Amino acid sequence: MYSKCMVETTLDKLIFMIEDNDTRAEWDPNMHSGALVKDMFKVGAALSYLKTKKIAVVSSRDQYFMIQTRKFEANSKSPVKNKQVYFMAAKSKDLPEYGQTENCVRATTYLTGYYVIETEPN
């Protein structure tokens, strides 16, 4: 299953919005809070925590994600020739040092992410 949409902004601003835990709740109605747990951006990866809001009768969910990102510049080596492309892939990671949070159900995501292609140069 996937969703497709058009966002009028630069690719760099969109990447910032997706990755920024402090402001994501402003545009994501399901987001309660998030935090960067371990920064491994030198290798294009991070461990992040995400908690969603309680919606109707569904309890809040939380999980730790192992996230990998990659950005391709607009050139002949880009997966979509001469367009900037951004990939973000994430999957849940259960770690003994990060136990279940009170009043949350621990969620499991097998694979999720974003595949973003610029439609026009910045």
ZAPA-72128 format. One record per residue (C-alpha): x, y, z; residue in one letter; residue number from 0. Coordinates in Angstrom, 3 decimals, always signed. Layout:
N
<node <X,Y,Z>,"A",NUM> ...
***
This chain:
122
<node <+0.000,+0.000,+0.000>,"M",0> <node <+1.272,+3.513,-0.715>,"Y",1> <node <+0.135,+7.112,-0.856>,"S",2> <node <+1.043,+9.689,-3.450>,"K",3> <node <+0.880,+13.462,-3.082>,"C",4> <node <+2.333,+16.698,-4.415>,"M",5> <node <+3.983,+19.118,-1.977>,"V",6> <node <+4.995,+22.611,-3.096>,"E",7> <node <+8.348,+23.113,-1.370>,"T",8> <node <+12.001,+22.333,-1.918>,"T",9> <node <+13.277,+18.811,-1.381>,"L",10> <node <+15.576,+19.987,+1.430>,"D",11> <node <+12.681,+21.624,+3.305>,"K",12> <node <+10.536,+18.508,+2.886>,"L",13> <node <+13.341,+16.276,+4.203>,"I",14> <node <+13.688,+18.568,+7.218>,"F",15> <node <+9.922,+18.367,+7.903>,"M",16> <node <+9.929,+14.562,+7.717>,"I",17> <node <+13.024,+14.115,+9.897>,"E",18> <node <+12.369,+16.850,+12.506>,"D",19> <node <+10.801,+15.304,+15.625>,"N",20> <node <+10.241,+18.708,+17.246>,"D",21> <node <+7.881,+20.040,+14.561>,"T",22> <node <+6.370,+16.895,+13.031>,"R",23> <node <+3.313,+17.039,+15.332>,"A",24> <node <+2.399,+20.386,+13.704>,"E",25> <node <+1.586,+18.699,+10.371>,"W",26> <node <+1.118,+15.013,+11.306>,"D",27> <node <-2.237,+14.640,+13.125>,"P",28> <node <-1.279,+11.220,+14.557>,"N",29> <node <+2.084,+12.279,+16.003>,"M",30> <node <+2.338,+12.753,+19.764>,"H",31> <node <+6.109,+12.978,+20.159>,"S",32> <node <+9.391,+11.717,+18.846>,"G",33> <node <+13.068,+11.783,+19.676>,"A",34> <node <+16.390,+10.965,+18.111>,"L",35> <node <+17.858,+8.221,+20.328>,"V",36> <node <+21.120,+7.525,+18.506>,"K",37> <node <+22.601,+9.539,+15.665>,"D",38> <node <+24.348,+7.447,+13.041>,"M",39> <node <+23.926,+9.960,+10.207>,"F",40> <node <+27.552,+9.514,+9.101>,"K",41> <node <+26.421,+6.147,+7.761>,"V",42> <node <+22.959,+7.426,+6.819>,"G",43> <node <+21.142,+5.855,+9.768>,"A",44> <node <+19.497,+6.715,+13.078>,"A",45> <node <+17.579,+5.127,+15.931>,"L",46> <node <+14.443,+7.156,+16.696>,"S",47> <node <+11.514,+6.923,+19.101>,"Y",48> <node <+7.965,+7.672,+17.933>,"L",49> <node <+4.747,+7.890,+19.950>,"K",50> <node <+1.345,+8.367,+18.316>,"T",51> <node <-1.734,+9.977,+19.824>,"K",52> <node <-4.661,+8.058,+21.216>,"K",53> <node <-7.373,+8.207,+18.554>,"I",54> <node <-10.989,+7.404,+19.510>,"A",55> <node <-10.833,+4.000,+21.234>,"V",56> <node <-7.371,+3.098,+19.928>,"V",57> <node <-4.617,+3.433,+22.545>,"S",58> <node <-1.446,+5.409,+21.941>,"S",59> <node <+1.257,+3.404,+20.208>,"R",60> <node <+4.994,+3.734,+20.495>,"D",61> <node <+8.013,+2.147,+18.858>,"Q",62> <node <+11.699,+2.495,+18.206>,"Y",63> <node <+12.655,+2.764,+14.556>,"F",64> <node <+15.920,+2.001,+12.834>,"M",65> <node <+15.917,+4.560,+10.021>,"I",66> <node <+18.130,+4.700,+6.956>,"Q",67> <node <+18.202,+7.657,+4.566>,"T",68> <node <+19.833,+8.445,+1.273>,"R",69> <node <+19.688,+11.536,-0.922>,"K",70> <node <+20.741,+11.608,-4.571>,"F",71> <node <+21.627,+14.865,-6.262>,"E",72> <node <+20.098,+15.773,-9.623>,"A",73> <node <+22.562,+14.263,-12.077>,"N",74> <node <+22.990,+11.265,-14.367>,"S",75> <node <+23.647,+8.952,-11.340>,"K",76> <node <+20.268,+9.708,-9.761>,"S",77> <node <+17.720,+6.828,-9.806>,"P",78> <node <+15.443,+9.246,-11.684>,"V",79> <node <+17.833,+10.841,-14.168>,"K",80> <node <+18.610,+14.522,-13.468>,"N",81> <node <+16.131,+14.799,-10.554>,"K",82> <node <+16.883,+14.943,-6.822>,"Q",83> <node <+15.656,+11.802,-5.058>,"V",84> <node <+15.307,+11.044,-1.335>,"Y",85> <node <+14.729,+7.639,+0.258>,"F",86> <node <+13.858,+6.985,+3.894>,"M",87> <node <+13.275,+3.408,+5.037>,"A",88> <node <+12.355,+2.455,+8.601>,"A",89> <node <+11.518,-0.659,+10.573>,"K",90> <node <+10.799,-1.270,+14.243>,"S",91> <node <+13.633,-2.368,+16.454>,"K",92> <node <+12.972,-3.911,+19.873>,"D",93> <node <+15.868,-3.271,+22.211>,"L",94> <node <+16.097,-4.554,+25.806>,"P",95> <node <+17.396,-1.190,+27.071>,"E",96> <node <+14.224,+0.564,+25.828>,"Y",97> <node <+11.284,-1.149,+27.483>,"G",98> <node <+7.609,-0.548,+26.886>,"Q",99> <node <+6.275,+2.915,+27.807>,"T",100> <node <+3.473,+3.243,+30.357>,"E",101> <node <-0.025,+3.753,+28.832>,"N",102> <node <+1.184,+2.754,+25.344>,"C",103> <node <+0.910,-0.352,+23.238>,"V",104> <node <+4.223,-1.275,+21.638>,"R",105> <node <+3.751,-1.206,+17.870>,"A",106> <node <+5.732,-3.125,+15.291>,"T",107> <node <+6.386,-1.830,+11.796>,"T",108> <node <+8.000,-4.284,+9.411>,"Y",109> <node <+8.848,-1.694,+6.767>,"L",110> <node <+7.759,+1.862,+6.040>,"T",111> <node <+9.282,+4.915,+4.468>,"G",112> <node <+9.294,+7.664,+1.897>,"Y",113> <node <+10.423,+7.831,-1.718>,"Y",114> <node <+10.496,+11.472,-2.806>,"V",115> <node <+11.266,+12.792,-6.286>,"I",116> <node <+11.557,+16.476,-7.112>,"E",117> <node <+9.243,+17.616,-9.885>,"T",118> <node <+11.092,+20.866,-10.560>,"E",119> <node <+14.600,+22.046,-9.602>,"P",120> <node <+14.825,+24.072,-6.339>,"N",121> 
***
